[in-house]
Amino acid sequence: MFTERTSVGLDVHARSVAALAIDTTTGELFKQRLVPSSEVVIDWIQALPGPAAVTYEAGPTGFGLARAMTTAGIRCEVAAPSKITRAAGDRVKTDARDAMLLARLLRMDEIVAVRVPTITQEAARDLVRAREDVRGDLMRARHRVSKLLLRHGHVYYGGKAWTAKHATWLRSIRFAESGTRAAYDADREAVDFAVARRDRLDQAIAAMAADSEFTPVTRRVCCLRGISTLTGFALAVELGDWDRFTGASIGAYLGLVPTEHSSGESRRQGGITKTGNSHARRLLIEAAWHHKAQYRVGAVLQARWDQAPPDARARGHAGNQRLHHRWLRYAARNKKHTVANTAIARELAGWCWSLATMPD
């Protein structure tokens, strides 16, 4: 609830900050263009009629300004850009108008704030997202190699690709033309470098997952099928504070609920909204496919269970059984597999929430 005297909106950019403040007592406006320095911004805010509350949009500049304001005793809300309401007829967009809009929304308590992670949490998130970037780089590098070979009539029939046997086959291919040979060697080197980067980041994630503030949550959610240490740690890092959700709301946060356009007696539902954290949503979609096969507790799952508390193992076992039965029900109804898997992923998110919020 807004209780301060002055509401401040900041339009933050890499090289400038457009600031606008509204004195709710006198109605006076204060405008200023500042350099993007936390000390300069805080000094300007502290010179305003106090107390003051501040808001700015989440973006590429990060959360350093919000942390500095909190340290200085200034309430700061980092607004979710997708939740900022704008007038339909507003066709003029400037930095000053954006700052004015933020200040007014803060004054009316209509800012939907995002969670500001700690420095440790942000470091873990950087690690997880670096691993996600490497995954994409490796996939693209492998595609370039396979498509170059396909254009020149080289197709691998020896089994699964990108194995040790496949690597031996790749090294045996020779091209007579120097240009093609150089391009092929460069693409293969890109694959090797991406694999080395991926393995190095996997080791760093495994070490952090074994000894960090995310370890208890990671070990509990890993009791579910399809969630390895890498996936469990990524979910723990990306969602952060699980207590802000419920079993029903977490699916909406991850964009796993259907879109809807209903009016009067008509009701139309479409595909999922795909809002929220796309990385966490992709991980859950991939994990949901593992629940299609017959449920058995193998050596890998048992090893993950051995690291979790007994209550988490029991709940994970119940979740694995239920999710597999849900797959059987969808298959009996001839439901399209991609649609069924998305529904399983939405319920899997609820099971992850129930495990993550269990007491340590």
ChimeraX attribute file (.defattr): number of C-alpha atoms within 10 A of each C-alpha:
attribute: neighborCount
match mode: 1-to-1
recipient: residues
	/A:1	8
	/A:2	13
	/A:3	11
	/A:4	16
	/A:5	17
	/A:6	27
	/A:7	30
	/A:8	29
	/A:9	31
	/A:10	26
	/A:11	22
	/A:12	22
	/A:13	14
	/A:14	9
	/A:15	9
	/A:16	14
	/A:17	22
	/A:18	22
	/A:19	26
	/A:20	27
	/A:21	27
	/A:22	23
	/A:23	19
	/A:24	14
	/A:25	9
	/A:26	9
	/A:27	10
	/A:28	10
	/A:29	14
	/A:30	13
	/A:31	15
	/A:32	14
	/A:33	15
	/A:34	17
	/A:35	16
	/A:36	17
	/A:37	13
	/A:38	15
	/A:39	14
	/A:40	11
	/A:41	20
	/A:42	15
	/A:43	11
	/A:44	12
	/A:45	23
	/A:46	13
	/A:47	9
	/A:48	17
	/A:49	16
	/A:50	14
	/A:51	15
	/A:52	23
	/A:53	24
	/A:54	25
	/A:55	23
	/A:56	27
	/A:57	24
	/A:58	20
	/A:59	13
	/A:60	9
	/A:61	12
	/A:62	13
	/A:63	17
	/A:64	14
	/A:65	20
	/A:66	21
	/A:67	19
	/A:68	16
	/A:69	20
	/A:70	13
	/A:71	10
	/A:72	13
	/A:73	12
	/A:74	19
	/A:75	16
	/A:76	21
	/A:77	23
	/A:78	21
	/A:79	22
	/A:80	16
	/A:81	15
	/A:82	11
	/A:83	11
	/A:84	14
	/A:85	12
	/A:86	9
	/A:87	6
	/A:88	6
	/A:89	6
	/A:90	7
	/A:91	6
	/A:92	7
	/A:93	8
	/A:94	10
	/A:95	18
	/A:96	19
	/A:97	15
	/A:98	21
	/A:99	25
	/A:100	24
	/A:101	20
	/A:102	28
	/A:103	26
	/A:104	19
	/A:105	20
	/A:106	25
	/A:107	24
	/A:108	12
	/A:109	12
	/A:110	16
	/A:111	23
	/A:112	16
	/A:113	17
	/A:114	13
	/A:115	16
	/A:116	17
	/A:117	16
	/A:118	13
	/A:119	12
	/A:120	11
	/A:121	17
	/A:122	17
	/A:123	13
	/A:124	23
	/A:125	21
	/A:126	14
	/A:127	19
	/A:128	23
	/A:129	16
	/A:130	14
	/A:131	22
	/A:132	16
	/A:133	13
	/A:134	19
	/A:135	16
	/A:136	12
	/A:137	18
	/A:138	20
	/A:139	12
	/A:140	15
	/A:141	20
	/A:142	20
	/A:143	14
	/A:144	18
	/A:145	20
	/A:146	19
	/A:147	13
	/A:148	16
	/A:149	17
	/A:150	12
	/A:151	9
	/A:152	10
	/A:153	9
	/A:154	13
	/A:155	11
	/A:156	14
	/A:157	8
	/A:158	9
	/A:159	9
	/A:160	10
	/A:161	14
	/A:162	12
	/A:163	10
	/A:164	10
	/A:165	12
	/A:166	16
	/A:167	12
	/A:168	11
	/A:169	14
	/A:170	18
	/A:171	10
	/A:172	8
	/A:173	11
	/A:174	11
	/A:175	11
	/A:176	7
	/A:177	8
	/A:178	9
	/A:179	9
	/A:180	15
	/A:181	13
	/A:182	12
	/A:183	14
	/A:184	21
	/A:185	14
	/A:186	14
	/A:187	19
	/A:188	20
	/A:189	14
	/A:190	19
	/A:191	21
	/A:192	15
	/A:193	16
	/A:194	21
	/A:195	16
	/A:196	13
	/A:197	16
	/A:198	20
	/A:199	14
	/A:200	12
	/A:201	18
	/A:202	17
	/A:203	12
	/A:204	15
	/A:205	19
	/A:206	13
	/A:207	12
	/A:208	16
	/A:209	24
	/A:210	15
	/A:211	10
	/A:212	12
	/A:213	14
	/A:214	20
	/A:215	17
	/A:216	21
	/A:217	26
	/A:218	28
	/A:219	28
	/A:220	28
	/A:221	32
	/A:222	26
	/A:223	30
	/A:224	31
	/A:225	26
	/A:226	20
	/A:227	25
	/A:228	19
	/A:229	20
	/A:230	18
	/A:231	20
	/A:232	27
	/A:233	27
	/A:234	27
	/A:235	26
	/A:236	27
	/A:237	26
	/A:238	22
	/A:239	19
	/A:240	19
	/A:241	13
	/A:242	17
	/A:243	12
	/A:244	10
	/A:245	16
	/A:246	13
	/A:247	16
	/A:248	13
	/A:249	13
	/A:250	22
	/A:251	23
	/A:252	19
	/A:253	17
	/A:254	23
	/A:255	20
	/A:256	25
	/A:257	21
	/A:258	16
	/A:259	14
	/A:260	13
	/A:261	9
	/A:262	10
	/A:263	8
	/A:264	5
	/A:265	5
	/A:266	7
	/A:267	9
	/A:268	10
	/A:269	11
	/A:270	10
	/A:271	13
	/A:272	17
	/A:273	15
	/A:274	16
	/A:275	14
	/A:276	16
	/A:277	13
	/A:278	13
	/A:279	15
	/A:280	20
	/A:281	23
	/A:282	13
	/A:283	18
	/A:284	27
	/A:285	21
	/A:286	15
	/A:287	20
	/A:288	27
	/A:289	20
	/A:290	18
	/A:291	25
	/A:292	18
	/A:293	10
	/A:294	11
	/A:295	15
	/A:296	10
	/A:297	13
	/A:298	8
	/A:299	9
	/A:300	10
	/A:301	17
	/A:302	12
	/A:303	12
	/A:304	20
	/A:305	23
	/A:306	12
	/A:307	15
	/A:308	19
	/A:309	14
	/A:310	12
	/A:311	13
	/A:312	24
	/A:313	23
	/A:314	13
	/A:315	19
	/A:316	24
	/A:317	17
	/A:318	13
	/A:319	23
	/A:320	23
	/A:321	17
	/A:322	16
	/A:323	24
	/A:324	21
	/A:325	16
	/A:326	19
	/A:327	22
	/A:328	17
	/A:329	13
	/A:330	18
	/A:331	14
	/A:332	9
	/A:333	9
	/A:334	10
	/A:335	13
	/A:336	10
	/A:337	14
	/A:338	11
	/A:339	13
	/A:340	21
	/A:341	24
	/A:342	22
	/A:343	22
	/A:344	26
	/A:345	25
	/A:346	24
	/A:347	23
	/A:348	25
	/A:349	26
	/A:350	20
	/A:351	20
	/A:352	27
	/A:353	23
	/A:354	20
	/A:355	25
	/A:356	22
	/A:357	16
	/A:358	14
	/A:359	9
	/A:360	9
